[in-house]
Amino acid sequence: MSNDTSHLTDVERDLLAKVPTQLFLDGTWVESSSGDRFDVEDPATGLTLTSVADASAEDGQAALAAAVDAQDAWAATAPRTRGELLRATFEAVTARADDFALLMTLEMGKPLAEARGEVAYGAEFLRWFSEEAPRIAGRYSVAPDGVTRLLTHKRPVGPCLLITPWNFPLAMATRKIAPAIAAGCTMVLKPANLTPLTTLLLTSILDEVGLPAGVLNVVPTTSARAVTSPLLADPRLRKVSFTGSTPVGRDLLRQSAEQVLRTSMELGGNAPFLVFEDADLDATVDGAMKAKLRNMGEACTAANRFIVHESVADEFAARLAAAMGELVVSRGTEDGSQIGPLIDAKSREAVHQLVQDARSAGATIITGGTPAEGPGYFYPPTVISDVPPTARILNEEIFGPVAPIVTFTTEAQAVELANASEYGLAAYAYTRDLARTLRLTEAIEAGMLGINTGIISNPAAPFGGVKQSGLGREGGAEGIEEYLETRYVGIADPTH
């Protein structure tokens, strides 16, 4: 475990010194029960940024106990009070946007400009759900037979286990924490061990604005299964919300079945990006860059397969390759950086293996395709054409800045290719035909569809997928429902 930070600037060192690196249990920052810590690495250099307390199974149990003890009082808190806490957190995060952006760039790698975008996006979940908290409602009606009055109301689900990924360290935390707080649920949060620092800084702000002890408990760990499995088996836990890979999601669902837990699963993606013959190619290439390269392609919503009409395929490929080939690949803190590193060496190798497989199958590399030399885990933006249908890159989530292109002749063929995946999270289509747009909204098997836009994520919209891309929705009016249960009361009419 290294404590050498000589490769960091004074500003970077000062910021890291302000970030808590302990567990947060029952309103207190503490070391892990084992005393163990783990290093957090800068993926642009491969060097250590700092070390963080490594939670044990015992720490997980302590976190759940604190959440259980706090649940009743927190559920009884006025909705306006919960909303104001979220609003105060939104204001505080926004005020420290530069700190959050730099911290994300350091631990995750994304360019500073993009990290600032995530701060705005992630903070918006805090504001959105601050406004949803006082709008939780039920209904009152007369039974059809006129004898009974029917009353329904919403109650918080109860203590939740929240498991967040490494690729959007702030937004994935606020997207789960904010609706849980708004609904009146307490939480145990396990952030990804690759990027725990942003979550720990957010936790410190929630503590500063007055979130009661025990409502949020944070347990970073390198032993995820050892910490979470006992929690999933504990009858006091009522819900699990997970964002990550489909294989891990399946395993969590199996474990959750024993206690019949409420589950929210935002899992893998293999998003198709359809380009029809009538598309505005200037707008299409711009949208393709956004859909493919957000977060260096390390996003479950990233365009994974470019399905292009044969009449415009060559021109689209040439334009996309030219645009991607001009991007500046460098450490995200450097001026002009547009593409940062991938998260670690294993991820970069996995991306390159997909490119190599496509090349071996007969595909053509138009630009990129060779890992960058030197420190860090950089991979150049890559465009591949003539990709055969058997290539792994069309069937697996790439999670990198690589755009494979296949062609189609008819709309029916395009839809068939788009739906030829076990995943169904996001999809994109570029066309100026309104009738076709309406057909696509019903034919494409995806929880989210962007028409003539490469960015679809919005805190005011329900985020989630179909098929093996998950269960439930985050964001929008639907997001808070994942943390509420409906209760019904039948009241006899005494006059009958």
C-alpha positions as CSV (number, residue, x, y, z in Angstrom):
1,M,0.0,0.0,0.0
2,S,1.6,3.2,-1.2
3,N,1.4,6.7,0.3
4,D,3.5,8.4,-2.3
5,T,1.5,11.2,-3.9
6,S,4.4,13.1,-5.5
7,H,2.8,12.6,-8.9
8,L,-0.2,14.8,-7.9
9,T,-0.5,18.5,-8.0
10,D,-0.9,20.6,-4.9
11,V,-4.6,21.2,-5.8
12,E,-5.1,17.4,-6.2
13,R,-3.4,16.6,-2.9
14,D,-5.4,19.3,-1.1
15,L,-8.6,17.9,-2.4
16,L,-7.8,14.3,-1.5
17,A,-6.9,15.5,2.0
18,K,-10.5,16.8,2.4
19,V,-12.2,13.5,1.4
20,P,-13.0,11.1,4.3
21,T,-11.5,7.6,3.8
22,Q,-13.3,5.7,6.6
23,L,-16.5,3.8,6.8
24,F,-19.6,5.9,7.8
25,L,-21.6,3.9,10.4
26,D,-24.5,5.4,12.4
27,G,-23.4,9.0,11.7
28,T,-19.7,8.4,12.6
29,W,-16.6,8.0,10.5
30,V,-14.8,4.8,11.7
31,E,-12.1,2.5,10.6
32,S,-13.1,-1.0,9.5
33,S,-13.3,-3.6,12.3
34,S,-10.4,-5.5,10.7
35,G,-8.2,-2.3,10.4
36,D,-7.7,-3.2,6.7
37,R,-7.5,-0.5,4.0
38,F,-7.3,-0.7,0.2
39,D,-5.7,1.6,-2.4
40,V,-7.6,3.7,-4.8
41,E,-5.8,4.1,-8.1
42,D,-5.6,6.9,-10.7
43,P,-6.4,5.0,-14.0
44,A,-4.5,7.7,-16.0
45,T,-1.2,6.8,-14.3
46,G,-1.7,3.5,-12.5
47,L,-0.5,5.2,-9.3
48,T,-2.2,5.3,-5.9
49,L,-4.3,8.3,-4.9
50,T,-5.1,7.3,-1.4
51,S,-6.3,4.4,0.7
52,V,-9.8,3.7,2.0
53,A,-11.1,1.6,4.9
54,D,-12.0,-1.9,3.8
55,A,-15.3,-3.0,5.3
56,S,-15.7,-6.5,6.7
57,A,-18.9,-8.6,7.1
58,E,-19.1,-7.4,10.7
59,D,-19.1,-3.8,9.5
60,G,-21.9,-4.6,7.1
61,Q,-23.9,-6.0,9.9
62,A,-23.2,-2.9,12.0
63,A,-24.4,-0.7,9.1
64,L,-27.6,-2.6,8.7
65,A,-28.3,-2.5,12.5
66,A,-27.9,1.3,12.4
67,A,-30.3,1.5,9.4
68,V,-32.8,-0.6,11.2
69,D,-32.6,1.4,14.4
70,A,-33.1,4.6,12.5
71,Q,-35.9,3.4,10.2
72,D,-39.0,4.2,12.3
73,A,-38.0,7.7,13.2
74,W,-36.9,8.5,9.7
75,A,-40.1,7.2,8.2
76,A,-42.0,9.4,10.6
77,T,-40.1,12.5,9.5
78,A,-42.2,15.1,7.7
79,P,-41.9,14.8,3.9
80,R,-41.1,18.5,3.6
81,T,-38.2,18.0,6.0
82,R,-36.8,15.1,3.9
83,G,-37.2,17.3,0.8
84,E,-35.4,20.2,2.4
85,L,-32.5,18.0,3.3
86,L,-32.2,16.9,-0.3
87,R,-32.5,20.5,-1.5
88,A,-29.7,21.5,0.9
89,T,-27.5,18.7,-0.4
90,F,-28.2,19.8,-4.0
91,E,-27.1,23.3,-3.2
92,A,-24.0,22.1,-1.4
93,V,-22.9,19.7,-4.2
94,T,-23.5,22.4,-6.8
95,A,-21.4,24.8,-4.7
96,R,-18.6,22.3,-4.7
97,A,-18.9,21.2,-8.3
98,D,-15.2,21.8,-9.0
99,D,-14.2,19.5,-6.2
100,F,-16.6,16.7,-7.3
101,A,-15.5,17.0,-10.9
102,L,-11.8,16.9,-10.1
103,L,-12.3,14.0,-7.7
104,M,-14.2,11.9,-10.3
105,T,-11.5,12.6,-12.9
106,L,-8.8,11.5,-10.5
107,E,-10.4,8.2,-9.4
108,M,-12.4,7.3,-12.6
109,G,-10.5,9.0,-15.4
110,K,-13.1,11.0,-17.3
111,P,-12.1,14.4,-18.7
112,L,-12.9,17.3,-16.4
113,A,-15.4,18.8,-18.8
114,E,-17.4,15.6,-18.8
115,A,-17.0,15.2,-15.0
116,R,-18.6,18.7,-14.6
117,G,-21.5,17.4,-16.7
118,E,-21.9,14.5,-14.3
119,V,-21.9,16.8,-11.3
120,A,-24.8,18.7,-12.8
121,Y,-26.6,15.5,-13.8
122,G,-26.0,13.8,-10.5
123,A,-27.0,16.8,-8.4
124,E,-30.3,17.1,-10.3
125,F,-31.5,13.8,-8.8
126,L,-31.2,15.5,-5.4
127,R,-33.3,18.4,-6.6
128,W,-35.8,16.3,-8.4
129,F,-36.5,14.0,-5.5
130,S,-36.5,16.9,-3.0
131,E,-39.6,18.0,-4.9
132,E,-41.1,14.4,-5.1
133,A,-40.9,13.9,-1.3
134,P,-44.0,16.0,-0.4
135,R,-45.9,14.6,-3.4
136,I,-46.2,11.0,-2.1
137,A,-49.9,10.4,-2.2
138,G,-52.6,7.7,-2.0
139,R,-56.3,7.7,-2.9
140,Y,-59.8,7.4,-1.5
141,S,-62.8,5.8,-3.2
142,V,-66.1,4.2,-2.7
143,A,-66.2,0.4,-3.3
144,P,-68.4,-0.6,-6.3
145,D,-71.0,-2.1,-3.9
146,G,-71.2,1.1,-1.9
147,V,-70.7,-0.7,1.4
148,T,-67.0,0.0,1.9
149,R,-64.7,3.0,1.6
150,L,-61.3,2.1,0.0
151,L,-58.2,4.0,1.3
152,T,-54.7,3.4,-0.1
153,H,-51.6,5.0,1.1
154,K,-47.8,4.7,0.6
155,R,-45.2,3.7,3.1
156,P,-41.4,3.5,2.9
157,V,-40.2,0.0,2.0
158,G,-37.7,0.1,4.9
159,P,-34.0,-0.5,5.1
160,C,-32.3,-0.8,1.7
161,L,-29.0,-2.1,0.4
162,L,-27.7,0.1,-2.4
163,I,-24.9,-1.1,-4.6
164,T,-23.4,1.4,-7.0
165,P,-20.9,0.9,-10.0
166,W,-17.6,2.7,-10.7
167,N,-18.4,4.4,-14.0
168,F,-20.6,7.3,-12.7
169,P,-19.5,7.7,-9.1
170,L,-21.8,10.6,-8.2
171,A,-24.8,10.1,-10.4
172,M,-25.3,6.5,-9.6
173,A,-25.1,7.3,-5.9
174,T,-27.6,10.2,-6.0
175,R,-29.9,8.3,-8.3
176,K,-30.4,5.7,-5.4
177,I,-29.8,7.8,-2.3
178,A,-32.2,10.7,-3.3
179,P,-35.4,8.6,-3.8
180,A,-34.6,6.5,-0.7
181,I,-34.3,9.6,1.4
182,A,-37.4,11.2,-0.2
183,A,-39.5,8.0,0.5
184,G,-38.3,7.7,4.1
185,C,-36.0,4.7,3.8
186,T,-32.8,4.1,5.6
187,M,-29.8,2.7,3.7
188,V,-26.6,0.7,3.6
189,L,-24.6,1.8,0.6
190,K,-21.7,-0.2,-0.9
191,P,-19.8,1.9,-3.5
192,A,-17.6,0.3,-6.1
193,N,-14.1,-0.2,-4.6
194,L,-12.6,1.3,-7.8
195,T,-14.2,4.7,-7.2
196,P,-15.3,5.1,-3.6
197,L,-14.0,8.6,-3.0
198,T,-16.8,10.6,-4.7
199,T,-19.4,8.7,-2.7
200,L,-17.5,9.4,0.5
201,L,-17.4,13.1,-0.3
202,L,-21.1,13.1,-1.0
203,T,-21.7,11.3,2.3
204,S,-19.8,14.0,4.2
205,I,-22.0,16.6,2.6
206,L,-25.2,14.7,3.6
207,D,-23.8,14.5,7.1
208,E,-23.1,18.3,7.1
209,V,-26.6,19.3,6.0
210,G,-28.1,17.3,8.9
211,L,-29.1,13.8,7.7
212,P,-29.8,12.0,10.9
213,A,-27.4,9.3,12.1
214,G,-28.2,5.8,10.8
215,V,-30.2,7.0,7.7
216,L,-27.2,6.5,5.4
217,N,-24.4,4.0,6.2
218,V,-21.5,3.6,3.8
219,V,-19.3,0.5,3.6
220,P,-16.6,0.5,0.8
221,T,-15.0,-2.9,0.5
222,T,-12.9,-5.2,-1.6
223,S,-15.0,-8.2,-0.4
224,A,-18.3,-7.4,-1.9
225,R,-19.9,-10.8,-1.5
226,A,-18.7,-11.3,2.0
227,V,-20.3,-8.0,3.0
228,T,-23.5,-8.1,1.0
229,S,-24.5,-11.8,1.2
230,P,-25.2,-11.8,5.0
231,L,-27.3,-8.6,4.5
232,L,-29.4,-10.1,1.7
233,A,-30.1,-13.1,4.0
234,D,-31.1,-10.9,6.9
235,P,-34.9,-10.5,7.4
236,R,-34.5,-6.9,8.5
237,L,-33.4,-5.8,5.0
238,R,-36.4,-5.0,2.8
239,K,-34.9,-4.0,-0.5
240,V,-31.8,-4.1,-2.7
241,S,-31.0,-1.7,-5.6
242,F,-28.1,-2.7,-7.8
243,T,-26.4,-1.1,-10.9
244,G,-23.8,-3.3,-12.6
245,S,-23.4,-6.3,-14.8
246,T,-26.2,-8.8,-15.6
247,P,-24.3,-11.9,-14.2
248,V,-23.9,-10.2,-10.8
249,G,-27.5,-9.0,-11.0
250,R,-28.7,-12.6,-11.6
251,D,-26.7,-13.7,-8.5
252,L,-28.2,-10.9,-6.4
253,L,-31.7,-11.9,-7.6
254,R,-31.1,-15.5,-6.5
255,Q,-30.0,-14.4,-3.1
256,S,-32.9,-11.9,-2.8
257,A,-35.4,-14.6,-3.5
258,E,-34.8,-16.2,-0.1
259,Q,-36.2,-13.1,1.7
260,V,-38.5,-12.0,-1.2
261,L,-36.8,-8.7,-1.2
262,R,-38.0,-5.8,-3.3
263,T,-35.4,-5.4,-6.1
264,S,-34.3,-2.8,-8.5
265,M,-31.8,-4.0,-11.1
266,E,-30.1,-1.8,-13.7
267,L,-27.9,-4.2,-15.6
268,G,-26.0,-4.6,-18.8
269,G,-26.7,-3.1,-22.2
270,N,-26.0,-3.6,-25.9
271,A,-27.6,-0.5,-27.3
272,P,-28.2,-0.4,-31.1
273,F,-27.8,2.9,-32.9
274,L,-29.9,2.8,-36.1
275,V,-29.1,5.2,-39.0
276,F,-31.7,5.3,-41.7
277,E,-31.2,6.5,-45.3
278,D,-33.0,9.8,-44.7
279,A,-31.0,10.7,-41.6
280,D,-29.3,14.1,-41.4
281,L,-25.7,12.8,-41.3
282,D,-24.2,15.8,-39.6
283,A,-26.6,15.5,-36.7
284,T,-26.2,11.7,-36.8
285,V,-22.5,11.8,-36.4
286,D,-22.7,14.3,-33.6
287,G,-25.3,12.1,-31.9
288,A,-23.2,9.0,-32.5
289,M,-20.2,10.7,-30.8
290,K,-22.2,11.5,-27.7
291,A,-23.9,8.1,-27.6
292,K,-20.7,6.2,-28.1
293,L,-18.1,8.2,-26.2
294,R,-19.7,9.4,-23.1
295,N,-17.5,8.2,-20.3
296,M,-15.1,6.8,-22.9
297,G,-17.8,4.3,-23.8
298,E,-17.9,3.0,-20.3
299,A,-21.7,3.4,-19.9
300,C,-24.5,0.9,-20.0
301,T,-26.4,3.3,-22.3
302,A,-23.4,3.6,-24.7
303,A,-24.2,2.8,-28.4
304,N,-22.7,-0.7,-28.8
305,R,-23.8,-1.6,-32.4
306,F,-24.1,0.9,-35.3
307,I,-26.8,-0.5,-37.6
308,V,-26.6,1.7,-40.8
309,H,-28.5,1.7,-44.0
310,E,-26.4,0.4,-46.8
311,S,-26.9,3.5,-48.9
312,V,-25.2,5.8,-46.3
313,A,-22.9,3.3,-44.5
314,D,-19.7,4.2,-46.2
315,E,-20.2,8.0,-45.7
316,F,-21.3,7.5,-42.1
317,A,-18.3,5.3,-41.3
318,A,-15.8,7.8,-42.9
319,R,-17.3,10.8,-41.1
320,L,-17.5,9.0,-37.7
321,A,-13.9,7.7,-38.1
322,A,-12.7,11.2,-39.0
323,A,-14.4,12.7,-36.0
324,M,-13.2,10.0,-33.5
325,G,-9.7,10.0,-34.9
326,E,-9.3,13.7,-34.1
327,L,-10.1,13.4,-30.4
328,V,-7.4,14.2,-27.8
329,V,-6.6,11.2,-25.7
330,S,-4.9,12.2,-22.4
331,R,-5.3,12.4,-18.6
332,G,-8.6,14.0,-17.9
333,T,-7.0,16.8,-15.9
334,E,-5.0,18.0,-18.9
335,D,-6.2,21.0,-20.9
336,G,-8.1,19.8,-24.0
337,S,-8.5,16.2,-22.9
338,Q,-11.5,14.6,-24.6
339,I,-11.0,10.9,-24.0
340,G,-9.5,9.7,-20.7
341,P,-8.3,6.2,-19.7
342,L,-10.4,3.1,-19.2
343,I,-10.9,2.2,-15.6
344,D,-8.1,-0.5,-15.3
345,A,-5.8,-2.8,-17.2
346,K,-8.3,-5.7,-17.2
347,S,-11.0,-3.5,-18.8
348,R,-8.6,-2.3,-21.5
349,E,-7.5,-5.8,-22.4
350,A,-11.2,-6.9,-22.6
351,V,-11.9,-4.1,-25.1
352,H,-8.9,-5.0,-27.2
353,Q,-9.8,-8.6,-27.3
354,L,-13.1,-7.7,-28.8
355,V,-11.4,-5.6,-31.4
356,Q,-9.0,-8.4,-32.2
357,D,-11.8,-10.9,-32.5
358,A,-13.6,-8.7,-35.0
359,R,-10.4,-8.2,-37.0
360,S,-9.8,-11.9,-37.1
361,A,-13.3,-12.5,-38.3
362,G,-12.7,-10.2,-41.3
363,A,-13.8,-6.8,-40.0
364,T,-11.9,-3.7,-41.2
365,I,-10.3,-1.3,-38.6
366,I,-10.8,2.2,-40.0
367,T,-9.2,4.1,-37.2
368,G,-7.7,3.1,-33.8
369,G,-7.5,-0.5,-32.7
370,T,-4.1,-0.4,-31.0
371,P,-3.8,0.2,-27.2
372,A,-1.8,3.3,-26.3
373,E,1.7,2.9,-24.9
374,G,2.9,4.5,-21.7
375,P,1.3,4.7,-18.3
376,G,-2.4,4.5,-17.7
377,Y,-5.1,2.5,-19.3
378,F,-5.8,4.4,-22.5
379,Y,-7.5,3.0,-25.6
380,P,-7.8,5.0,-28.8
381,P,-11.3,5.8,-30.3
382,T,-11.8,3.0,-32.8
383,V,-14.2,2.5,-35.7
384,I,-14.7,-0.9,-37.3
385,S,-16.6,-1.7,-40.5
386,D,-17.7,-4.9,-42.3
387,V,-18.3,-6.6,-38.9
388,P,-19.6,-10.1,-39.4
389,P,-22.6,-11.1,-37.4
390,T,-20.7,-13.8,-35.5
391,A,-18.2,-11.3,-34.1
392,R,-18.2,-11.1,-30.3
393,I,-18.2,-7.3,-30.4
394,L,-21.8,-7.3,-31.7
395,N,-23.0,-9.6,-28.9
396,E,-21.1,-8.4,-25.9
397,E,-21.1,-5.1,-24.1
398,I,-17.9,-3.3,-25.2
399,F,-17.5,-0.7,-22.4
400,G,-14.9,1.2,-24.4
401,P,-14.5,3.8,-27.2
402,V,-15.1,1.3,-30.1
403,A,-17.8,1.6,-32.7
404,P,-18.6,-1.5,-34.8
405,I,-20.7,-0.9,-37.9
406,V,-23.1,-3.3,-39.7
407,T,-25.5,-2.6,-42.6
408,F,-29.1,-3.2,-43.4
409,T,-31.4,-2.9,-46.4
410,T,-35.0,-2.7,-45.0
411,E,-36.6,-1.2,-41.9
412,A,-37.7,-4.7,-40.8
413,Q,-34.2,-6.0,-41.1
414,A,-32.9,-3.0,-39.0
415,V,-35.4,-3.7,-36.3
416,E,-34.6,-7.4,-36.3
417,L,-30.9,-6.6,-35.9
418,A,-31.6,-4.1,-33.1
419,N,-33.6,-6.6,-31.2
420,A,-31.2,-9.5,-31.6
421,S,-29.8,-9.2,-28.1
422,E,-30.6,-10.5,-24.6
423,Y,-30.3,-6.9,-23.5
424,G,-32.8,-4.1,-23.8
425,L,-31.7,-1.0,-22.0
426,A,-31.2,1.8,-24.5
427,A,-31.5,2.3,-28.2
428,Y,-31.0,5.2,-30.6
429,A,-32.4,5.9,-34.1
430,Y,-31.8,8.7,-36.6
431,T,-34.6,9.3,-39.2
432,R,-36.7,12.2,-40.4
433,D,-39.7,10.0,-41.1
434,L,-42.4,10.6,-38.5
435,A,-44.3,7.5,-39.3
436,R,-41.2,5.4,-39.0
437,T,-40.4,7.0,-35.6
438,L,-43.8,5.9,-34.4
439,R,-43.3,2.4,-35.6
440,L,-39.9,2.2,-33.9
441,T,-41.3,3.3,-30.6
442,E,-43.4,0.2,-30.6
443,A,-41.0,-2.2,-32.3
444,I,-37.7,-1.6,-30.6
445,E,-37.2,-3.8,-27.5
446,A,-35.6,-1.3,-25.1
447,G,-36.6,0.5,-22.0
448,M,-35.4,3.8,-23.4
449,L,-35.3,5.0,-27.0
450,G,-33.6,8.2,-28.3
451,I,-34.9,9.6,-31.6
452,N,-32.4,12.0,-33.3
453,T,-30.5,12.4,-30.0
454,G,-27.5,10.7,-28.6
455,I,-28.2,11.5,-24.9
456,I,-31.3,10.1,-23.3
457,S,-30.5,10.1,-19.5
458,N,-32.6,12.7,-17.6
459,P,-33.4,12.8,-13.9
460,A,-37.0,13.6,-14.8
461,A,-37.4,10.5,-17.0
462,P,-37.6,6.8,-15.9
463,F,-34.3,5.1,-16.4
464,G,-34.3,1.3,-16.9
465,G,-34.5,-1.6,-19.3
466,V,-36.3,-4.7,-20.4
467,K,-35.2,-8.3,-21.0
468,Q,-31.9,-9.0,-19.2
469,S,-31.1,-5.3,-18.8
470,G,-33.0,-5.2,-15.5
471,L,-36.0,-4.6,-13.4
472,G,-37.6,-1.3,-12.1
473,R,-36.9,2.3,-13.0
474,E,-34.8,5.1,-11.5
475,G,-35.6,8.8,-11.9
476,G,-38.8,10.4,-13.0
477,A,-42.0,10.1,-11.1
478,E,-41.5,6.3,-11.2
479,G,-38.2,6.4,-9.3
480,I,-39.6,7.1,-5.9
481,E,-42.2,4.2,-6.3
482,E,-39.3,1.7,-6.1
483,Y,-38.9,2.7,-2.4
484,L,-42.6,2.8,-1.5
485,E,-45.1,0.1,-0.9
486,T,-48.9,0.5,-1.3
487,R,-51.1,-0.3,1.7
488,Y,-54.9,-0.6,1.5
489,V,-57.5,-0.1,4.2
490,G,-61.1,-1.1,3.9
491,I,-63.4,1.1,6.0
492,A,-67.0,-0.1,6.6
493,D,-69.8,2.4,6.0
494,P,-71.7,2.3,9.4
495,T,-74.9,3.2,7.6
496,H,-75.0,-0.1,5.8
